[in-house]
Amino acid sequence: MPYGLIKEGGKKTKSEDYNMNEQQFLYQHPPLMKWEAVGQQFDQYALFFITDRDGTIVYMDDSLSQQLSRRYHDVHQFVERTDDIVSSLRDANVWRGKTVVDDRPAYVHVHLFQSHIVWTGCFLLATDGYNDSLTGALSYESFQRMLRERMNERGPFALLSLNLDRFKFINDLIGYEYGNELLKQVAERLRRYENGIVARQARDQFFLAFYTIDRNEIRHMIRDVIQIFSTPFQLTDQELTITPSIGVSVFPDDATDWTTLLSFADLALEIAKENGGNTYCFYTNELKKTNEEKLYMQHSIRKALKQNEFTLHYQPIVDIQTGDVVAVEALLRWFHPKRGWISPATFIPIAEETNLIQPIGDWVLRNVCEQSKKWKEKGLPHVQIGVNVSIKQFLQADLVKHIEHVLCTYDLDPFCLKLEITESMAMHHIDYVLAQLQSLKNLGLQLAVDDFGTGYSSLNYLKKLPVDIIKIDRSFIQDMVKHSYDLSIVRAVIQVSHSLQMKVVAEGVETEEQLAILKREGCDRAQGYYFSKPLATEQLEQLVQREKGRSH
């Protein structure tokens, strides 16, 4: 084992007055991580260094130097803050016990060896709030105090806000006991990474700090952190893979106070989640503007629900062989009092982020059922109404009972309602989705998979889904005229769906040529501007009445 003198500036030179080999040291001082006599658990910051009797450090391994530097900025400060221990060695050759360094409890073994002092020890996992009781990582309060002190000293650092992707669903699905074990293992892996300080606040909210503001260095470290999650976690009787989303803000570049810095890291985290997870995002001024817009839209959506600003339009779905309107798809529209018509592509993602999608979805369901009852009372021909369901609605445990209650309220046959889920929804959490779909099917509802082909694009999954209708995404319909590959996909979906007794709807039909191909390939139904744009209630009623008149 090489020993060196640590001089000012951290440079090492060979020490000629100290001579003790590694075997001799380990014999006298077994590693504290295995020191059962202490009767405590320790975190990853083990101490091992050597000083002379004046407290000057003459040896420290590189990893410990990095660890202490992250905590104390200057490793010599550690010795200065434990000079009471050094003084006690005047009366004995060994000091063993508990001390406090920077308000943090530590168990230290100090041994006088020749003219030098050998330090071994570990910081304790305290029960006084310094560490998170579940995972052993730093508590949020300790982490915050540590970084606030660094901010006071103008020491730069990067703050990382880390969440586990889809942890809530996993926690609900496998149970809190397994969820807690997963959190412990995540914290253990993060704490093994020597370049960062790790803390946990609540549930799956972790924080890390890197004492650097070099963006390339930060990116490299973050990639290392994401790589930590590449190996599956072993939870008793099952293996589980989970990924992180990470938001980053930098002191002092992005903010000079803790509250703002933290909010910026959380904002960047939300963007990382929006980008699909298993990635990271740095805070930028553009993100701040985007966030302000989201807050405005969130407030406006809440107001729109209260003031009944939403409306429903209905796009006809036509039987390709007869040309009759056999169903409609309910599409949400919003006329903002100041901004006018706002596209669903703008406000639906914000509603999903903020959990406003659930009250919106409930509003749509009730209004669709109310409208269906009104058409029935007017004597209009039966028209099945399709309603899009978001993933958050679909994962509600009481969804089936809620739909059943609404149908009973309006005295409707369940067959009048068709629920549409996207292909990506169907493929995520497949076991739960299959059970939920079967329960809805047993209720008597028609079920459809929307935008088919844009997710996993695996026809093999179709046989597992208890659905009635497959809706081919408009991108394939638009391109099948020019590209044989897209036409082959359309043909295959039609053939496989029919073999499974499912009907097929082609979305986005805009030309007569597209319709001719679909008719030739045996597609059942079509939807698109070739037939009609989405119509207001009165317009749709007029269309259905005209068709009713023609049929007589």
Disulfide bonds with the S-S distance in Angstrom:
none
